[in-house]
Structures are given as C-alpha cells and as structure tokens.
C-alpha cells in the first residue's frame, strides 16, 4: 500500500538507488576477479617465464585478457549507469511539465541539422545526445545537448543545450541574437561567396538596454523588428538576466533556435559517488523549465499569439525609441 502512495519522483529515486547498489556490486565482483585471477596469473607467468615455458606464455595472455576485459566491462557498466540515471532523472523532472514528451539519452541532432541551422561556426564535427522531443502550448520542440568539436586537437568549441521550436509567425529572413560568451560561436554570413540574400549584417534596435546585452545580426532589419517588439525585447532581457548564461537565439525557416550553455549532465554520473537524486531531479527540473519558459516568454503559443503584430510592421512608430534602427 505504501508503494502505491509514493510519487513518481520518490519511486524513481528508490529505483535509481537500487540500480546503483547493484551496479556497485557488479563492479566490485569484476575488481575481485581481476585481482584474484588476473594479477596472480601475471606474476606466475613472469616467474615461469624464466624457463621459457609455453604455459607461462598462455597464462600471461589469459591474465592480460582477463584484466583488460575487466576494465572494459567496468567502463560499459559505468556508461550504462549514467544512461539509466539520466533517463530516470529527466523523466521524473519532466513529469507533468509538458503536454507530451519523449526522451532518449543516446539520440541527438545530426551534424547536417546543425549545419542547416546556420547558427554556429568554428566547429568541424558535432557530437549530440540527450534528445527530448515534446510539445507545450501547441509548440513542438526538439532539444538536445550539442558539443561543437574543433580539429585537429579535438577541443570543444562549445558544449550547450540546443532547442529547436516550431515558430508559427511567418517570416522570410534570418535573425540571430547573441550574448557575451557566445560571440565566437555565432554565425554572421558576410563572406564574398555568400549570396546577397543569405548574408547577415550587424545592426542595433535603438533600444539601449537591449543592445547592450544582445548583438543582433540579420538580413532585413524591418522584418526583424516585427519579431523584436518592445514587449518581446523586455522579455528577452528578463530571460537573459534570470538565466545568467551565454546564449544564442535565432530565427530561421520558421524555426526558433535557443542555444544556451546549460547541458543536461555534461560530465555524466560517477558510479562510486554518493548521488543526491532528489537534488539532481530538482536541478534538472530547472533546466527543463527553461525549455518551457522560452515558449511563454516569446509568446509562441497560438492561443496568445495575437500579441505579435502579424501585419506589416512600422518600426519608426512602434519600437518605442526615436532613434530607430542603426547599422553597425
């Protein structure tokens, strides 16, 4: 009866604790096998090796295989532990937060999807996992952790959370907003070989507070201001100050891209560490609330979308700033 009264979060915590105990027991057994059979086998083969015996060589090879296999099995066990914990923590945190969602810790964005988004550069490869597909207030979203990798050193240019939202307001040109800390990753297309219709240039909105936080780049300032209404600019300022993390926000092909240095579990979970699962779920809930909050702050729900000016936008009259738009 007591188990029926437990919340999903409490049941998840109990299941994860039990799984960690079992995983630790398996890892302990592996370690014992390695030291009981593997290490003595190597020592024995070393002693017998002075006589050049074939049995010594056989014992040496078998012991080495046993030790190497033990290390490999331990790595696999730790990886599976991280995967299981992430899935449990994310699903418990997301319960009741979205209209619908699915989560796969092993899936992610393809490199072609990131290339097509055209929101980042200074990378040669993409690693992505922790894919969540969901819907909230009629807005569908795809969210994944993304590592932008540079070669030949294999260093990470960025490790971030990347969410792509369906955006119902029609627009023709690209727009990107970038804050400090993500300037190196933002994409401004101004090369000689880029088509004129695809080039982005820097501009300001005439809103001193907004322009001090966000660097704007786009192809058409007037259309950009149909997105960056005074109300939306205030919401973006508030969102940035509350989150207090570097971010890129971009509109392209009826998709809103929200990129922030807020990955789910960038370093995984250590099997030997005591984990406060309740705290992990609470922290994950904060990250998922940000995914949902973007929908609310940028007024993308079709039910309240009337706040956007869908007709032709006259920025000289409606921005609230006499300075209007200024190119840099």
Secondary structure, DSSP 4 states (H G I P E B T S, - for coil): -TGGGS-HHHHHHHHHHHHHHHHHHHHHHHHHHIIIIIIHHHHHHHHHHTTT-HHHHHHHHHHHHHHHHHHHHHHHHHHHHHHHHHHHHHHHHHTTTSSEEEEETT----HHHHHHHT-B-S-SEEEEEEEEEEEETTEEEEEEEEEEE-TTT--EEEEEEEEEEE--S---S-EEEE-TT-TTTB-----TTS-GGG--EEEE-S-HHHHTT-EEEES-HHHHHHHS-HHHHHHHHHHHHHH-S-EEEEEETTEEEEEES--S-TT---TTS---HHHHHHHHHHHHHHHHHHHHHTT--GGGGGGS--S---HHHHSS-TT--EE-
